[in-house]
Amino acid sequence: EDLALNDQGAVVLAIERLGTLAIEMAGDRDERVAVSLGRRYREPLGEDVCRAVLETCHYRSGSRFPVHPIVSGSGQIAFAVCLDTSEITVQNLHEIIDDLDRLNESLSGVAVLEV
């Protein structure tokens, strides 16, 4: 069966090795697409974890698309990319998901995944 956007304009998939992948429409006229990949970590998330999150998505990190960090008080950390709908291709989605996975993996030295 084909994947489709839900009523809120999003597809959210829980993928065992990757985490929670969300692809959703964004912008006033749905002219952008946000792609995020998140994982739940053991709390508390200390200052060192927050610093690492910010460092991993720095503009010099090597990602082709600007990455935005998302940190929740419940131990969820996600990285997101937002781009114009015209930039959505299978190749770009593959590259973005690989980048977001790499950023999540880079936290393994400072944060422990919740099992």
C-alpha contacts under 8 A as a table, 3 or more apart, distances in Angstrom:
res1	aa1	res2	aa2	distance
3	L	11	V	7.60
4	A	11	V	6.77
5	L	8	Q	7.42
5	L	9	G	4.98
5	L	10	A	4.79
5	L	11	V	5.18
5	L	24	E	7.60
6	N	9	G	5.26
6	N	10	A	5.38
6	N	11	V	6.39
7	D	10	A	7.47
9	G	24	E	5.57
9	G	25	M	5.43
10	A	22	A	6.85
10	A	23	I	5.60
10	A	24	E	3.99
10	A	25	M	6.40
11	V	22	A	5.63
11	V	23	I	5.24
11	V	24	E	6.23
12	V	20	T	6.88
12	V	21	L	5.70
12	V	22	A	4.32
12	V	23	I	6.52
13	L	20	T	5.67
13	L	21	L	5.18
13	L	22	A	6.36
14	A	18	L	7.95
14	A	19	G	5.81
14	A	20	T	4.47
14	A	21	L	6.34
15	I	18	L	5.38
15	I	19	G	5.20
15	I	20	T	6.06
15	I	21	L	7.15
16	E	19	G	5.98
18	L	21	L	7.64
18	L	37	L	7.54
18	L	39	R	7.75
18	L	101	D	6.51
19	G	37	L	6.46
19	G	38	G	5.60
19	G	39	R	5.02
19	G	40	R	7.99
20	T	36	S	7.90
20	T	37	L	5.50
20	T	38	G	5.14
20	T	39	R	6.39
21	L	35	V	7.35
21	L	36	S	5.74
21	L	37	L	4.56
21	L	38	G	6.67
22	A	34	A	7.76
22	A	35	V	5.69
22	A	36	S	5.22
22	A	37	L	6.48
23	I	33	V	6.89
23	I	34	A	5.73
23	I	35	V	4.57
23	I	36	S	6.63
24	E	33	V	5.61
24	E	34	A	5.29
24	E	35	V	6.62
25	M	30	D	5.27
25	M	31	E	7.34
25	M	32	R	5.93
25	M	33	V	4.60
25	M	34	A	6.26
26	A	29	R	7.61
26	A	30	D	4.91
26	A	31	E	6.54
26	A	32	R	4.89
26	A	33	V	5.35
26	A	34	A	6.26
27	G	30	D	4.83
27	G	31	E	5.72
27	G	32	R	5.64
28	D	31	E	7.33
30	D	33	V	7.41
31	E	84	D	6.02
31	E	85	T	5.80
32	R	82	C	6.58
32	R	83	L	5.40
32	R	84	D	4.30
32	R	85	T	5.12
33	V	82	C	5.55
33	V	83	L	5.46
33	V	84	D	6.15
33	V	85	T	5.88
33	V	88	I	7.84
34	A	80	A	6.66
34	A	81	V	5.66
34	A	82	C	4.24
34	A	83	L	6.57
35	V	80	A	5.48
35	V	81	V	5.30
35	V	82	C	6.31
35	V	96	I	7.79
35	V	97	I	7.99
36	S	78	A	6.43
36	S	79	F	5.52
36	S	80	A	4.03
36	S	81	V	6.38
36	S	100	L	7.44
37	L	78	A	5.33
37	L	79	F	5.64
37	L	80	A	6.53
37	L	97	I	7.37
37	L	100	L	6.11
37	L	101	D	7.13
38	G	76	Q	6.65
38	G	77	I	5.39
38	G	78	A	3.72
38	G	79	F	6.41
38	G	104	N	7.64
39	R	76	Q	5.71
39	R	77	I	5.59
39	R	78	A	6.32
39	R	104	N	7.56
39	R	113	L	7.36
40	R	75	G	5.44
40	R	76	Q	4.31
40	R	77	I	6.29
40	R	113	L	6.11
40	R	114	E	5.71
41	Y	45	L	7.80
41	Y	75	G	5.00
41	Y	76	Q	6.08
41	Y	77	I	7.27
41	Y	111	A	6.53
41	Y	112	V	5.54
41	Y	113	L	4.21
41	Y	114	E	4.70
42	R	45	L	7.27
42	R	75	G	6.06
42	R	111	A	7.30
42	R	112	V	5.69
42	R	113	L	5.89
42	R	114	E	5.00
43	E	74	S	7.20
43	E	75	G	5.47
44	P	75	G	7.04
45	L	48	D	7.96
45	L	49	V	5.93
45	L	50	C	7.12
45	L	75	G	6.51
45	L	111	A	7.43
46	G	49	V	5.38
46	G	50	C	6.54
47	E	50	C	5.11
47	E	51	R	6.07
48	D	51	R	5.09
48	D	52	A	6.15
48	D	110	V	6.93
49	V	52	A	5.04
49	V	53	V	6.18
49	V	107	L	7.44
49	V	110	V	5.77
49	V	111	A	6.26
50	C	53	V	5.07
50	C	54	L	6.38
50	C	71	V	7.92
51	R	54	L	5.26
51	R	55	E	6.15
52	A	55	E	5.00
52	A	56	T	6.03
52	A	107	L	6.79
52	A	110	V	7.59
53	V	56	T	5.34
53	V	57	C	6.70
53	V	69	P	6.77
53	V	107	L	7.24
54	L	57	C	5.58
54	L	58	H	6.36
54	L	69	P	6.90
55	E	58	H	5.23
55	E	61	S	7.88
56	T	61	S	6.23
56	T	103	L	6.10
56	T	106	S	7.36
57	C	60	R	7.98
57	C	61	S	6.07
57	C	63	S	7.99
57	C	66	P	7.81
57	C	67	V	5.55
57	C	68	H	6.69
57	C	69	P	6.92
57	C	79	F	7.94
57	C	103	L	7.34
58	H	61	S	5.34
58	H	67	V	7.78
59	Y	62	G	7.10
59	Y	63	S	7.40
59	Y	66	P	6.76
59	Y	67	V	7.86
60	R	63	S	7.72
63	S	66	P	6.78
63	S	67	V	7.45
63	S	99	D	6.57
65	F	81	V	6.61
65	F	96	I	7.57
66	P	81	V	6.19
66	P	82	C	7.72
67	V	79	F	6.39
67	V	80	A	5.54
67	V	81	V	5.03
67	V	82	C	7.90
68	H	79	F	5.61
68	H	80	A	5.06
68	H	81	V	6.31
69	P	77	I	7.50
69	P	78	A	6.02
69	P	79	F	4.65
69	P	80	A	6.40
70	I	76	Q	7.93
70	I	77	I	5.68
70	I	78	A	4.94
70	I	79	F	5.95
70	I	80	A	7.54
71	V	75	G	7.27
71	V	76	Q	5.91
71	V	77	I	4.63
71	V	78	A	6.50
72	S	75	G	5.83
72	S	76	Q	5.21
72	S	77	I	6.49
73	G	76	Q	7.24
78	A	104	N	7.62
79	F	100	L	6.04
79	F	103	L	7.52
79	F	104	N	7.63
80	A	100	L	7.31
81	V	96	I	7.40
83	L	87	E	6.45
83	L	88	I	7.53
84	D	87	E	5.43
84	D	88	I	7.15
85	T	88	I	5.38
87	E	92	N	7.40
88	I	92	N	6.26
88	I	93	L	6.70
89	T	92	N	5.13
89	T	93	L	6.11
90	V	93	L	5.13
90	V	94	H	6.09
91	Q	94	H	5.13
91	Q	95	E	6.21
92	N	95	E	5.04
92	N	96	I	6.00
93	L	96	I	5.06
93	L	97	I	6.07
94	H	97	I	5.29
94	H	98	D	6.16
95	E	98	D	5.11
95	E	99	D	6.13
96	I	99	D	5.04
96	I	100	L	6.10
97	I	100	L	5.10
97	I	101	D	6.03
98	D	101	D	5.12
98	D	102	R	6.12
99	D	102	R	5.01
99	D	103	L	6.24
100	L	103	L	5.09
100	L	104	N	6.27
101	D	104	N	5.10
101	D	105	E	6.08
102	R	105	E	5.03
102	R	106	S	6.17
103	L	106	S	5.11
103	L	107	L	7.02
104	N	107	L	5.60
104	N	108	S	7.57
105	E	108	S	5.61
106	S	109	G	7.03
107	L	110	V	5.58
107	L	111	A	5.74
108	S	111	A	5.44
108	S	112	V	6.43
108	S	113	L	7.83
109	G	112	V	7.99
